[in-house]
């Protein structure tokens, strides 16, 4: 981020996985590009191969300072979930 302000972060995604697993999408605000930093929002979705791709959305709005980074992660424990084609990440400066 190059300008401090209030930002809205929205990840609309399609998730696929091999199996049936609780999958967590998380939004992080970082002070360095090579670290995850602080989790500011997390949502858990049940993802199953039979239903792939599973639609999911995570949204957060808050203050981000100049020089901070935003990251969205996907985690399913020992499984390997994937973002499928058509997944989007929008970062909008509100104020």
ABEGO torsion letter per residue (X at the ends): XABBEBBBBBBBBBBBBBEBBBBBBBBBBBABAABAEBBABBBBBBBBAAAOBBBBBBBBBBBBBBGBBBBBBBBAEABBBBBBBGBBBBBBBAX
